[in-house]
């Protein structure tokens, strides 16, 4: 009887631990995905100011404010082909 009780208790503890780990992993993945979606949306919505100086490829990665995505992508792709 004692052995069955011990096995039952350890099984319940293992199941609860697995459930808690699964919940933590799910929450972490959700947070990371949400942050990435917000970054992508902000990237697409960000527009170039009118007084921006002439653009070079490094501004695409480092400087703020950034130009729009199409211009950035176009300049990077032309740099790669040359």
PAZA-872690 format. One line per 2 residues: number of its first residue (from 1); their letters; for each residue x, y, z of N, C-alpha, C. Coordinates in steps of 0.05 Angstrom, whole numbers, padded with zeros to 5 digits, always signed. Layout:
% residues N
NUM = A = X,Y,Z,X,Y,Z,X,Y,Z | ...
% end
This chain:
% residues 82
1 = XX = +00016,-00024,+00000,+00000,+00000,+00000,+00017,+00025,+00000 | +00038,+00026,+00016,+00055,+00049,+00018,+00070,+00053,-00009
3 = XX = +00078,+00032,-00021,+00092,+00034,-00047,+00073,+00046,-00068 | +00049,+00038,-00069,+00030,+00049,-00088,+00025,+00078,-00083
5 = XX = +00023,+00086,-00058,+00020,+00114,-00052,+00044,+00131,-00061 | +00067,+00121,-00056,+00092,+00135,-00064,+00093,+00138,-00094
7 = XX = +00087,+00117,-00108,+00087,+00117,-00138,+00066,+00137,-00148 | +00043,+00138,-00136,+00022,+00157,-00144,+00031,+00185,-00139
9 = XX = +00042,+00191,-00116,+00051,+00218,-00109,+00073,+00227,-00128 | +00092,+00210,-00134,+00114,+00219,-00152,+00103,+00223,-00180
11 = XX = +00084,+00206,-00189,+00072,+00210,-00215,+00057,+00236,-00217 | +00042,+00243,-00196,+00028,+00268,-00196,+00048,+00292,-00197
13 = XX = +00069,+00290,-00181,+00089,+00311,-00181,+00102,+00314,-00209 | +00109,+00292,-00221,+00121,+00293,-00248,+00101,+00306,-00268
15 = XX = +00076,+00298,-00267,+00056,+00309,-00286,+00053,+00339,-00281 | +00052,+00348,-00257,+00049,+00376,-00250,+00074,+00392,-00260
17 = XX = +00097,+00380,-00256,+00122,+00393,-00265,+00122,+00396,-00296 | +00114,+00375,-00310,+00113,+00377,-00339,+00093,+00398,-00348
19 = XX = +00070,+00400,-00335,+00050,+00420,-00342,+00061,+00448,-00338 | +00075,+00452,-00315,+00086,+00479,-00309,+00108,+00486,-00330
21 = XX = +00125,+00467,-00337,+00146,+00473,-00356,+00133,+00479,-00383 | +00113,+00465,-00391,+00099,+00470,-00417,+00087,+00498,-00417
23 = XX = +00075,+00506,-00395,+00063,+00533,-00393,+00084,+00554,-00395 | +00107,+00551,-00382,+00128,+00570,-00382,+00139,+00573,-00411
25 = XX = +00144,+00550,-00424,+00154,+00551,-00452,+00134,+00565,-00470 | +00109,+00559,-00467,+00088,+00571,-00484,+00087,+00601,-00480
27 = XX = +00088,+00610,-00455,+00088,+00639,-00450,+00113,+00652,-00461 | +00136,+00640,-00458,+00161,+00651,-00469,+00159,+00654,-00500
29 = XX = +00150,+00633,-00513,+00147,+00634,-00543,+00128,+00655,-00551 | +00106,+00658,-00536,+00086,+00678,-00543,+00098,+00706,-00540
31 = XX = +00112,+00711,-00519,+00124,+00737,-00514,+00145,+00744,-00536 | +00162,+00724,-00543,+00182,+00729,-00564,+00168,+00735,-00591
33 = XX = +00148,+00719,-00597,+00133,+00723,-00623,+00120,+00751,-00623 | +00107,+00758,-00602,+00094,+00785,-00600,+00114,+00807,-00604
35 = XX = +00137,+00805,-00591,+00158,+00826,-00594,+00167,+00827,-00623 | +00171,+00804,-00635,+00180,+00804,-00663,+00159,+00816,-00682
37 = XX = +00134,+00810,-00677,+00112,+00821,-00694,+00112,+00851,-00690 | +00114,+00861,-00666,+00114,+00890,-00661,+00138,+00903,-00675
39 = XX = +00161,+00891,-00674,+00185,+00902,-00688,+00180,+00903,-00718 | +00169,+00882,-00730,+00164,+00882,-00758,+00143,+00903,-00766
41 = XX = +00122,+00905,-00750,+00101,+00925,-00757,+00113,+00954,-00755 | +00129,+00959,-00734,+00141,+00985,-00731,+00160,+00991,-00755
43 = XX = +00174,+00970,-00764,+00193,+00973,-00786,+00177,+00982,-00811 | +00155,+00968,-00817,+00139,+00974,-00841,+00125,+01001,-00839
45 = XX = +00117,+01009,-00815,+00103,+01034,-00812,+00121,+01059,-00811 | +00147,+01054,-00806,+00165,+01076,-00803,+00171,+01089,-00830
47 = XX = +00167,+01115,-00832,+00172,+01129,-00858,+00195,+01148,-00855 | +00206,+01155,-00878,+00230,+01171,-00879,+00222,+01201,-00875
49 = XX = +00236,+01215,-00858,+00231,+01244,-00855,+00240,+01259,-00880 | +00228,+01282,-00885,+00233,+01297,-00909,+00262,+01308,-00910
51 = XX = +00273,+01314,-00887,+00299,+01327,-00886,+00322,+01307,-00882 | +00317,+01282,-00889,+00338,+01262,-00886,+00361,+01267,-00905
53 = XX = +00386,+01266,-00896,+00409,+01270,-00915,+00411,+01246,-00934 | +00429,+01249,-00954,+00432,+01227,-00973,+00437,+01200,-00959
55 = XX = +00426,+01180,-00970,+00424,+01154,-00956,+00447,+01136,-00964 | +00458,+01122,-00944,+00477,+01101,-00951,+00468,+01075,-00937
57 = XX = +00480,+01053,-00945,+00470,+01027,-00937,+00473,+01023,-00907 | +00493,+01034,-00895,+00497,+01029,-00866,+00475,+01042,-00849
59 = XX = +00462,+01063,-00859,+00440,+01075,-00845,+00417,+01055,-00841 | +00416,+01037,-00859,+00395,+01017,-00859,+00397,+01000,-00833
61 = XX = +00421,+00996,-00824,+00425,+00978,-00801,+00428,+00995,-00775 | +00443,+01017,-00776,+00451,+01030,-00752,+00435,+01054,-00745
63 = XX = +00432,+01073,-00763,+00422,+01100,-00756,+00392,+01100,-00753 | +00383,+01118,-00736,+00354,+01125,-00734,+00352,+01154,-00741
65 = XX = +00332,+01164,-00754,+00310,+01149,-00765,+00317,+01134,-00790 | +00304,+01111,-00793,+00309,+01094,-00817,+00291,+01103,-00840
67 = XX = +00300,+01096,-00864,+00283,+01100,-00887,+00264,+01076,-00888 | +00246,+01077,-00908,+00226,+01055,-00909,+00239,+01029,-00919
69 = XX = +00225,+01007,-00915,+00236,+00980,-00919,+00244,+00976,-00948 | +00228,+00986,-00967,+00234,+00981,-00995,+00261,+00993,-01003
71 = XX = +00265,+01018,-00995,+00290,+01032,-01002,+00314,+01017,-00989 | +00311,+01009,-00965,+00333,+00995,-00951,+00339,+00969,-00965
73 = XX = +00319,+00953,-00972,+00322,+00928,-00985,+00335,+00932,-01013 | +00326,+00952,-01027,+00336,+00957,-01054,+00366,+00964,-01053
75 = XX = +00374,+00981,-01034,+00402,+00989,-01032,+00419,+00965,-01024 | +00409,+00948,-01006,+00425,+00925,-00998,+00428,+00906,-01022
77 = XX = +00407,+00901,-01037,+00409,+00882,-01059,+00427,+00893,-01081 | +00427,+00919,-01086,+00445,+00930,-01106,+00474,+00929,-01097
79 = XX = +00479,+00932,-01071,+00506,+00930,-01061,+00516,+00901,-01064 | +00499,+00882,-01061,+00507,+00854,-01063,+00514,+00846,-01092
81 = XX = +00500,+00858,-01111,+00505,+00849,-01139,+00529,+00862,-01150 | +00538,+00884,-01139,+00562,+00897,-01150,+00588,+00884,-01142
% end
